Amino acid sequence: MPISLTARTRFLLFAIAIGYFIQLQAQNDRPNIIFILTDDQRWDALGHAGNPIIQTPNMDQLAKQGTYFTNAFVTTPICAASRASIMTGLFERKHDYTFRQPPLKKAFIDQSYFSLLQKAGYYNGFLGKFGVNFENQMDTLLFDVYKPEQQSGYYRLNEDATKHRHLTNIMADNAIDFIQSAPNGKPFALSISFHAPHAVDSSPDQYVWPIELDTMYQNITIPDPMMSEDSDFARLPESVRKGFNRARWNWRYDSREKYQKMVKGYYRMISGIDAALGSIRKSLDDNGLAENTIIILMGDNGYFLGERQMAGKWLLYEPSLRVPLIVYNPIEGKQNTVADMVMNIDVPSTILDFAGVDIPKTYQGKSLSGYTKTDGNVPEKRTEALFEHLWNFEPIPPSEGVRTEKYKYFRYRDFPEWEELYDLENDPNEENNLVGQAEHKAILVNLRKRCDALIQNMEK
């Protein structure tokens, strides 16, 4: 006998169906988000930044179509602590994670953008260098697709063992597979963390690029680095002169021939990432997803290319702190170039804001999404920022400091009597340390107090 539904029952079923449709539509309306993190790409290793040599047409196009930040910085110039800050929206002093530290605590993991996107119903993916140890190995629980890579050389055998492929190209393939297999009716969030252009410290060649880029830059002469005279090196504190920055300079840049080879290798690795970005964007187009997919690209820290006769990062000079940052919003975006000071801790707030997820009050960064919109709410301009490198490791002396638009002040924690002060407006290369000059004493005292106050506030 057929079952007769009452009007009330029919209304309830109709309401449930409408509710489900609205929820499904809301999921469909939420943007997909791809966050690309490069390893050791300094701010000017990008054609759009004004570099006349490096070839990065896909990054340049992304910057021309989206919002390009000319003054983007990391709070801590080392990959482990910087990546933890990007995941959690917190300064190193708050999340307390860097190399040789206990795993990142569960309380911070629960507030990571990974975890919050998962709770909001996003299809989560992570590819590449994770770089942070999570308490109780929780990283595997946060992703629908999780393919971390531990760097043990840049070339891998493909699945049928017929040829070697560069890790950058493999990661591009994995990203395309993720895009093609993402479920319909559910937004996705994909974090792609390239190993490139990080050097292979154990190799005399240091930089390993995709073989198809062998001839790129071969007939070009790389200009000498700025501030690379013996006198520039001599002005550094003794512990820096004897530390890892100098050791790696000896590995990479201590002769003109070696410098030419190494910088070209570094550039080739970035051009490899650029080609991967082009492949990923083509896949978005081919799958009809390009118009609803936000792309964010950033470097995890800056990089010395011979300045002050140094290599690596770790120190609080501009080449070590400053990174590329592009936010491409095809949905309601505009082309924009922003000179405001922004930071790596702003990235997770930005991702969550685009996703329509509440930003935790614990986060110390700001959402940058407003910069990308025609009528967006731009965050209050940052007038100062704390920088820190707290790893207690003798070859890299820990340091802390504060930067404003005009000045930068920093000191070394193990010998705080060594201070440096620079007028960035008139001395952007930080050549003239103003400490000891009577006319700048008031500025020095003020910034020293500002640094102390920021640290004290952080430690409450």
VEXDREN-115745 format. One line per field, with one value per residue (C-alpha): residue number from 0; residue in three letters; x, y, z. Coordinates in nm, 4 decimals, m for minus. Example, Ala and Ser with C-alpha at 12.3 -4.5 7.8 and 13.67 -1.06 7.14 Angstrom:
% VEXDREN-115745
seq	c(0,1)
type	c(ala,ser)
x	c(1.2300,1.3670)
y	c(m0.4500,m0.1060)
z	c(0.7800,0.7140)
***
This chain:
% VEXDREN-115745
seq	c(0,1,2,3,4,5,6,7,8,9,10,11,12,13,14,15,16,17,18,19,20,21,22,23,24,25,26,27,28,29,30,31,32,33,34,35,36,37,38,39,40,41,42,43,44,45,46,47,48,49,50,51,52,53,54,55,56,57,58,59,60,61,62,63,64,65,66,67,68,69,70,71,72,73,74,75,76,77,78,79,80,81,82,83,84,85,86,87,88,89,90,91,92,93,94,95,96,97,98,99,100,101,102,103,104,105,106,107,108,109,110,111,112,113,114,115,116,117,118,119,120,121,122,123,124,125,126,127,128,129,130,131,132,133,134,135,136,137,138,139,140,141,142,143,144,145,146,147,148,149,150,151,152,153,154,155,156,157,158,159,160,161,162,163,164,165,166,167,168,169,170,171,172,173,174,175,176,177,178,179,180,181,182,183,184,185,186,187,188,189,190,191,192,193,194,195,196,197,198,199,200,201,202,203,204,205,206,207,208,209,210,211,212,213,214,215,216,217,218,219,220,221,222,223,224,225,226,227,228,229,230,231,232,233,234,235,236,237,238,239,240,241,242,243,244,245,246,247,248,249,250,251,252,253,254,255,256,257,258,259,260,261,262,263,264,265,266,267,268,269,270,271,272,273,274,275,276,277,278,279,280,281,282,283,284,285,286,287,288,289,290,291,292,293,294,295,296,297,298,299,300,301,302,303,304,305,306,307,308,309,310,311,312,313,314,315,316,317,318,319,320,321,322,323,324,325,326,327,328,329,330,331,332,333,334,335,336,337,338,339,340,341,342,343,344,345,346,347,348,349,350,351,352,353,354,355,356,357,358,359,360,361,362,363,364,365,366,367,368,369,370,371,372,373,374,375,376,377,378,379,380,381,382,383,384,385,386,387,388,389,390,391,392,393,394,395,396,397,398,399,400,401,402,403,404,405,406,407,408,409,410,411,412,413,414,415,416,417,418,419,420,421,422,423,424,425,426,427,428,429,430,431,432,433,434,435,436,437,438,439,440,441,442,443,444,445,446,447,448,449,450,451,452,453,454,455,456,457,458,459)
type	c(met,pro,ile,ser,leu,thr,ala,arg,thr,arg,phe,leu,leu,phe,ala,ile,ala,ile,gly,tyr,phe,ile,gln,leu,gln,ala,gln,asn,asp,arg,pro,asn,ile,ile,phe,ile,leu,thr,asp,asp,gln,arg,trp,asp,ala,leu,gly,his,ala,gly,asn,pro,ile,ile,gln,thr,pro,asn,met,asp,gln,leu,ala,lys,gln,gly,thr,tyr,phe,thr,asn,ala,phe,val,thr,thr,pro,ile,cys,ala,ala,ser,arg,ala,ser,ile,met,thr,gly,leu,phe,glu,arg,lys,his,asp,tyr,thr,phe,arg,gln,pro,pro,leu,lys,lys,ala,phe,ile,asp,gln,ser,tyr,phe,ser,leu,leu,gln,lys,ala,gly,tyr,tyr,asn,gly,phe,leu,gly,lys,phe,gly,val,asn,phe,glu,asn,gln,met,asp,thr,leu,leu,phe,asp,val,tyr,lys,pro,glu,gln,gln,ser,gly,tyr,tyr,arg,leu,asn,glu,asp,ala,thr,lys,his,arg,his,leu,thr,asn,ile,met,ala,asp,asn,ala,ile,asp,phe,ile,gln,ser,ala,pro,asn,gly,lys,pro,phe,ala,leu,ser,ile,ser,phe,his,ala,pro,his,ala,val,asp,ser,ser,pro,asp,gln,tyr,val,trp,pro,ile,glu,leu,asp,thr,met,tyr,gln,asn,ile,thr,ile,pro,asp,pro,met,met,ser,glu,asp,ser,asp,phe,ala,arg,leu,pro,glu,ser,val,arg,lys,gly,phe,asn,arg,ala,arg,trp,asn,trp,arg,tyr,asp,ser,arg,glu,lys,tyr,gln,lys,met,val,lys,gly,tyr,tyr,arg,met,ile,ser,gly,ile,asp,ala,ala,leu,gly,ser,ile,arg,lys,ser,leu,asp,asp,asn,gly,leu,ala,glu,asn,thr,ile,ile,ile,leu,met,gly,asp,asn,gly,tyr,phe,leu,gly,glu,arg,gln,met,ala,gly,lys,trp,leu,leu,tyr,glu,pro,ser,leu,arg,val,pro,leu,ile,val,tyr,asn,pro,ile,glu,gly,lys,gln,asn,thr,val,ala,asp,met,val,met,asn,ile,asp,val,pro,ser,thr,ile,leu,asp,phe,ala,gly,val,asp,ile,pro,lys,thr,tyr,gln,gly,lys,ser,leu,ser,gly,tyr,thr,lys,thr,asp,gly,asn,val,pro,glu,lys,arg,thr,glu,ala,leu,phe,glu,his,leu,trp,asn,phe,glu,pro,ile,pro,pro,ser,glu,gly,val,arg,thr,glu,lys,tyr,lys,tyr,phe,arg,tyr,arg,asp,phe,pro,glu,trp,glu,glu,leu,tyr,asp,leu,glu,asn,asp,pro,asn,glu,glu,asn,asn,leu,val,gly,gln,ala,glu,his,lys,ala,ile,leu,val,asn,leu,arg,lys,arg,cys,asp,ala,leu,ile,gln,asn,met,glu,lys)
x	c(0.0000,0.1513,0.2462,0.0670,0.2791,0.1179,0.1594,0.3796,0.6059,0.6299,0.7205,0.9932,1.1406,1.1301,1.3015,1.5722,1.6288,1.6507,1.8913,2.1100,2.1040,2.2006,2.4838,2.6065,2.5856,2.7800,3.0501,3.0595,3.0827,3.3863,3.7127,3.9789,4.3130,4.6632,4.9523,5.2977,5.6015,5.9513,6.2647,6.5327,6.3927,6.4918,6.2632,6.4485,6.4923,6.1928,6.1660,5.8739,6.0875,6.3182,6.5743,6.6874,6.8426,6.6234,6.3494,6.0247,5.7467,5.4750,5.5514,5.5679,5.2279,5.0814,5.2176,5.0798,4.7370,4.7249,4.8548,5.2310,5.3819,5.7120,5.7911,5.7162,5.9250,5.9610,5.9590,6.2424,6.4946,6.5243,6.2998,6.1850,6.0748,5.9375,5.7269,5.5904,5.4969,5.3221,5.1265,5.0245,5.0189,5.2586,5.6059,5.8815,5.8815,5.5175,5.5171,5.8701,5.9638,6.2838,6.5535,6.6427,6.3359,6.0551,5.7716,5.5182,5.2545,4.9046,4.7452,4.9230,4.8468,4.4763,4.4921,4.6938,4.5324,4.5526,4.3367,4.0842,4.0353,3.9809,3.7150,3.5493,3.5036,3.7916,3.9553,4.3078,4.6329,5.0011,5.2923,5.6656,5.8820,5.6852,5.9767,5.8036,5.7642,5.4136,5.3399,5.2008,5.2744,4.9442,5.0455,4.9098,4.5644,4.5111,4.5179,4.3162,4.6274,4.9662,5.2891,5.5789,5.9300,6.2503,6.5311,6.7863,6.8783,6.6694,6.6390,6.4037,6.3228,5.9739,5.7215,5.8175,6.1897,6.2582,6.4067,6.4983,6.2865,6.3631,6.1748,6.0307,5.8730,5.7423,5.5770,5.4120,5.2764,5.1452,4.9763,4.8065,4.6904,4.5437,4.3591,4.2175,4.1057,3.9579,3.5912,3.3186,3.1055,3.3786,3.6428,4.0059,4.3097,4.6476,4.9793,5.2775,5.6130,5.8997,6.2474,6.3961,6.5970,6.7529,7.1114,7.2348,7.4926,7.6684,7.7281,8.0180,7.7775,7.5281,7.2434,7.0671,6.8231,6.6000,6.8231,6.6128,6.7334,7.1038,7.1635,6.9638,7.1792,7.4939,7.5941,7.5112,7.7499,7.5994,7.6939,7.9096,7.7150,7.6774,7.8887,8.1223,8.4556,8.6847,8.5998,8.2286,8.3059,8.5445,8.2660,8.0699,8.0962,8.3542,8.1008,7.9328,8.2669,8.3422,7.9899,7.7866,7.7243,8.0956,8.1396,7.8725,8.0225,8.3417,8.1404,7.9599,8.1002,8.4660,8.5858,8.4344,8.4109,8.2318,8.0010,7.8938,7.8256,7.6363,7.4088,7.3179,7.2327,7.0192,6.8381,6.7811,6.6162,6.3785,6.3046,6.2159,5.9596,5.8299,5.7697,5.5899,5.3659,5.2801,5.1825,4.9664,4.7842,4.7245,4.5705,4.3363,4.2320,4.1862,3.9653,3.7518,3.8827,4.0976,3.8298,3.7554,4.1091,4.3130,4.6901,4.9383,5.3130,5.5792,5.9386,6.0096,6.3056,6.5495,6.8988,7.2466,7.4076,7.7510,7.6578,7.9063,8.0909,7.8179,7.5798,7.2712,7.0199,6.9726,7.0802,6.8594,6.9811,6.7329,6.8516,6.7883,6.4455,6.2809,6.0859,5.8543,5.4809,5.2029,4.8305,4.6229,4.2478,4.0620,3.7178,3.6859,4.0407,4.2361,4.5951,4.7681,5.1186,5.1468,5.4403,5.3046,5.5152,5.3614,5.4867,5.4767,5.2433,4.9852,4.9530,4.7386,4.4998,4.4717,4.4003,4.1309,3.9736,3.9423,3.7892,3.5319,3.6754,3.7022,4.0587,4.1729,4.2229,4.5590,4.6933,4.9451,4.9175,4.6597,4.4518,4.5810,4.2710,4.1402,4.4376,4.3246,3.9660,3.8266,3.6341,3.8257,3.8970,4.2702,4.4227,4.5728,4.9170,5.1984,5.4364,5.6851,5.7731,5.9728,6.2318,6.4033,6.6247,6.6208,6.7907,7.0595,7.3266,7.6783,7.7607,7.4559,7.4438,7.0820,6.9540,6.6480,6.5438,6.2735,6.2070,6.0029,5.9483,6.2530,6.4836,6.6043,6.7645,6.8989,7.1355,7.2799,7.1367,7.4670,7.6523,7.3845,7.6494,7.6898,7.4078,7.3306,7.1070,7.0300,6.8391,6.6607,6.5168,6.8600,7.0676,6.8573,7.1621,7.2454,7.5998,7.6322,7.5771,7.4571,7.5296,7.7806,7.6761,7.5577,7.2901,7.1190,7.1463,6.7814,6.6634,6.8841,6.7497,6.3907,6.4203,6.6033,6.3080,6.0576,6.2347,6.2307,5.8613,5.7637,5.9525,5.8025,5.4533,5.5176,5.6296,5.3218)
y	c(0.0000,0.3365,0.5552,0.8904,1.1789,1.4460,1.8077,1.8644,1.5709,1.6892,2.0368,1.8971,1.6880,1.9884,2.2037,1.9409,1.9229,2.3008,2.3139,2.0491,2.2365,2.5640,2.3909,2.2266,2.5562,2.7283,2.4636,2.5135,2.8909,2.8713,2.9169,2.6578,2.7679,2.6739,2.7894,2.7515,2.7835,2.7936,2.7153,2.9872,3.2115,3.5681,3.8585,3.9712,3.6237,3.7076,3.8890,4.1008,4.2294,4.3919,4.1141,4.1481,3.8014,3.5405,3.3944,3.3503,3.4241,3.2355,3.3992,3.7350,3.6761,3.5787,3.9009,4.1102,3.9508,3.9520,4.1448,4.1740,4.2726,4.4559,4.4497,4.0978,3.9533,3.6435,3.6842,3.4322,3.3705,2.9932,2.7329,2.5292,2.8247,3.0198,2.7238,2.6778,3.0469,3.0095,2.7098,2.8663,3.2427,3.2883,3.4277,3.1823,3.3155,3.2000,2.8612,2.7817,2.5590,2.5457,2.2904,2.0500,2.1534,1.9254,1.8779,2.1547,2.1195,1.9920,2.3180,2.4990,2.2234,2.2493,2.6182,2.5622,2.6621,2.2951,2.1840,2.4669,2.4126,2.0434,2.1196,2.3606,2.0829,2.1524,1.8689,1.9081,1.8246,1.8665,1.7984,1.8350,1.9573,1.9708,2.0916,2.0813,1.7900,1.7684,1.6301,1.2734,1.2791,1.4557,1.5786,1.2640,1.3229,1.6650,1.5791,1.3806,1.3645,1.3789,1.3288,1.4701,1.4490,1.4225,1.5680,1.3005,1.4292,1.6017,1.3161,1.0193,0.7127,0.7272,0.4596,0.2136,0.2754,0.3704,0.7151,0.9707,1.2812,1.5991,1.6405,1.9759,1.8083,1.5198,1.7657,1.9407,1.6035,1.5300,1.8699,1.8064,1.4629,1.6269,1.8887,1.6275,1.3930,1.6533,1.5677,1.7721,1.9903,2.0322,2.3069,2.2024,2.3515,2.2375,2.3337,2.2766,2.3109,2.2916,2.1880,2.4064,2.6210,2.4895,2.3748,2.0224,2.1010,1.7668,1.8127,2.0135,2.1336,2.2583,2.3342,2.0612,2.1764,1.9924,1.8689,2.0385,2.3732,2.2949,2.5666,2.8405,3.1391,2.9788,3.2838,3.5381,3.6981,3.7435,4.0838,4.0746,4.0861,4.4170,4.4801,4.1892,4.3521,4.2335,4.5505,4.4600,4.1221,4.2705,4.4867,4.1794,4.0517,3.7796,3.5011,3.5742,3.5847,3.2380,3.0965,2.9015,3.2017,3.2226,2.8450,2.8292,3.1294,2.9256,2.6394,2.8550,3.1979,3.2292,3.2636,3.4423,3.1184,2.9409,3.2384,3.2381,2.8639,2.8663,3.1645,3.0283,2.6960,2.8753,3.0645,2.7463,2.5818,2.8771,2.8659,2.4999,2.5980,2.8618,2.5969,2.3828,2.6789,2.7107,2.3421,2.3741,2.6789,2.5021,2.2093,2.4498,2.5922,2.2484,2.1367,2.4498,2.5536,2.8561,3.1177,2.9849,2.9075,3.1533,3.1109,3.2377,3.2145,3.2922,3.2141,3.0590,3.2902,3.5158,3.4256,3.5731,3.5508,3.6710,3.9996,4.0756,3.7622,3.5428,3.2685,3.1102,3.3116,3.3271,3.6877,3.9951,4.1792,4.2503,3.9784,3.7176,3.8446,3.9672,3.7251,3.7231,3.7237,3.7159,3.6689,3.6004,3.6297,3.5682,3.5789,3.9416,4.0528,4.3272,4.3850,4.5640,4.6445,4.6947,4.8553,4.8023,4.5800,4.2310,3.9074,3.5306,3.5182,3.7001,3.4048,3.1697,3.4533,3.5315,3.1692,3.1314,3.4643,3.3600,3.0303,3.2042,3.0469,3.2448,3.3541,3.2463,3.5310,3.3759,3.4543,3.7381,3.8147,3.9955,3.8886,4.0358,3.9424,4.3005,4.4158,4.1858,4.3108,4.6157,4.7210,4.5194,4.6177,4.6731,4.5943,4.8680,4.9469,4.7779,5.0447,4.8124,4.4454,4.2202,3.9906,3.7094,3.4077,3.2173,2.8884,2.8333,2.7028,2.8410,2.8566,3.0806,3.3462,3.4132,3.7656,3.9871,4.3293,4.5635,4.7170,5.0234,5.1676,5.3891,5.2165,4.8762,4.7922,4.4529,4.2909,3.9483,3.7757,3.6238,3.9559,4.2310,4.5013,4.4544,4.6535,4.7639,5.0477,5.1346,5.4116,5.1958,5.4968,5.6418,5.3252,5.0319,4.8050,4.8538,4.9676,5.2353,5.1201,5.4293,5.2959,5.5280,5.8359,6.1036,6.2405,5.8991,5.8194,5.9072,5.6813,5.3987,5.4312,5.4447,5.1376,4.9468,5.0185,4.9269,4.5944,4.5251,4.6148,4.3906,4.1007,4.1556,4.1751,3.8543,3.6702,3.7568)
z	c(0.0000,m0.0936,0.1957,0.2095,0.3337,0.5400,0.4394,0.7411,0.6481,0.2887,0.4113,0.6410,0.3592,0.1290,0.3927,0.4434,0.0680,0.0411,0.3349,0.1760,m0.1555,0.0160,0.2037,m0.1164,m0.3029,m0.0256,m0.0555,m0.4314,m0.3859,m0.1607,m0.3490,m0.4003,m0.2560,m0.3674,m0.1505,m0.3066,m0.0800,m0.2251,m0.0258,m0.0065,m0.2817,m0.2015,m0.2894,m0.6029,m0.7550,m0.9699,m1.2999,m1.1812,m0.8921,m1.1464,m1.1865,m1.5519,m1.5736,m1.4076,m1.6278,m1.4341,m1.6861,m1.4969,m1.1627,m1.3410,m1.4992,m1.1625,m1.0115,m1.3012,m1.2669,m0.8878,m0.5882,m0.5607,m0.2251,m0.2593,0.1132,0.2332,0.5146,0.7286,1.1039,1.1369,0.8562,0.8802,0.7226,1.0258,1.2400,0.9423,0.8268,1.1788,1.1777,0.8425,0.9686,1.3010,1.2449,1.5377,1.5962,1.6822,2.0384,2.0681,1.8948,2.0218,1.7311,1.5306,1.4582,1.7418,1.9406,2.0642,1.8122,1.7621,2.0344,1.9669,2.0830,1.7995,1.5495,1.6305,1.5344,1.2161,0.8904,0.7850,1.0775,1.0483,0.6751,0.7372,1.0006,0.7547,0.4999,0.2644,0.0719,0.2070,0.0308,0.1107,m0.1241,m0.0668,0.2189,0.5434,0.7537,1.0949,1.3351,1.4820,1.8268,1.8064,1.4310,1.3737,1.0278,0.8609,1.0143,0.8607,0.4929,0.2426,0.0238,0.1959,0.0035,0.2032,0.0621,0.2583,0.0509,m0.0345,m0.3764,m0.6383,m0.8866,m0.8374,m1.0438,m1.1861,m1.0913,m1.3647,m1.2990,m1.6597,m1.6013,m1.3389,m1.2917,m1.1041,m0.7790,m0.8905,m1.1944,m0.9843,m0.7466,m1.0408,m1.1577,m0.8075,m0.7937,m1.1273,m1.0067,m0.6960,m0.9015,m1.1396,m0.8619,m0.6236,m0.5546,m0.7187,m0.4921,m0.2330,m0.2283,m0.2089,m0.0385,m0.1673,m0.0072,m0.2371,m0.0668,m0.3150,m0.2025,m0.4748,m0.4903,m0.1669,m0.2180,m0.1573,0.1099,0.0742,m0.2991,m0.4429,m0.7124,m0.4487,m0.6936,m0.8907,m1.1569,m1.4068,m1.6864,m1.9538,m1.8148,m1.8627,m2.1213,m1.9506,m1.8525,m1.9948,m2.2039,m1.9331,m1.6850,m1.3385,m1.1885,m0.8768,m0.5505,m0.3727,m0.0629,m0.1349,m0.0505,0.2286,0.4197,0.4144,0.5651,0.8219,0.9710,1.0829,1.4420,1.4918,1.5572,1.2235,1.0415,1.1809,1.1422,0.8900,0.6645,0.5949,0.5623,0.2944,0.1165,0.0888,m0.0608,m0.3163,m0.3898,m0.2907,m0.6518,m0.9495,m1.1458,m0.8631,m0.8078,m1.1740,m1.1679,m0.8397,m0.9020,m1.2447,m1.0797,m0.8210,m1.0965,m1.2974,m0.9983,m0.9624,m1.3347,m1.2814,m1.0179,m1.2562,m1.5240,m1.2636,m1.1791,m1.5479,m1.5638,m1.2525,m1.3868,m1.7186,m1.5303,m1.3505,m1.6878,m1.8439,m1.5546,m1.5458,m1.2028,m1.2798,m1.2143,m0.8652,m0.7447,m0.5407,m0.5702,m0.3111,m0.3722,m0.1115,m0.0151,0.3256,0.3922,0.2121,0.0957,0.0689,m0.2741,m0.1716,m0.0015,0.2777,0.1595,0.3050,0.1953,0.3501,0.5541,0.9374,0.9962,1.0208,0.7118,0.4319,0.1868,0.4561,0.5655,0.2470,0.0282,m0.2748,m0.2030,m0.4620,m0.3939,m0.7046,m0.6554,m0.9846,m0.8233,m0.7180,m0.7500,m0.9155,m1.0168,m0.7353,m0.6129,m0.2381,m0.0593,0.2946,0.5200,0.5320,0.6862,0.6679,0.9714,0.7561,0.5180,0.7336,0.8223,0.4514,0.3590,0.6251,0.5316,0.1677,0.2835,0.5020,0.8168,1.1403,1.2091,1.5581,1.8018,1.8871,1.5389,1.5329,1.1625,0.9504,0.6528,0.3287,0.1297,0.1324,m0.0753,m0.3567,m0.3812,m0.5558,m0.2454,0.0114,0.3687,0.3900,0.7323,0.9425,0.8117,1.0026,1.1332,1.3019,1.3076,1.5363,1.3794,1.5640,1.5207,1.8474,1.7632,2.0255,1.7890,1.8091,1.4334,1.3842,1.6584,1.7637,1.7120,1.7508,1.6299,1.5102,1.1694,1.0828,0.7367,0.7818,1.0314,1.1361,1.4698,1.5774,1.8256,1.8994,2.2046,2.3223,2.2964,2.3098,2.3256,1.9478,1.7944,1.4398,1.3219,0.9607,0.7866,0.5279,0.3479,0.2661,0.3000,0.1688,0.1401,0.5100,0.4477,0.7188,1.0775,1.2661,1.6155,1.7801,1.5832,1.8246,1.5913,1.5862,1.9582,2.0316,1.7475,1.8743,2.2283,2.1044,1.8828,2.1536,2.3852,2.1121,2.0604,2.4340,2.4578,2.1641,2.3183,2.6636,2.5163,2.3228,2.6342,2.8453)
***
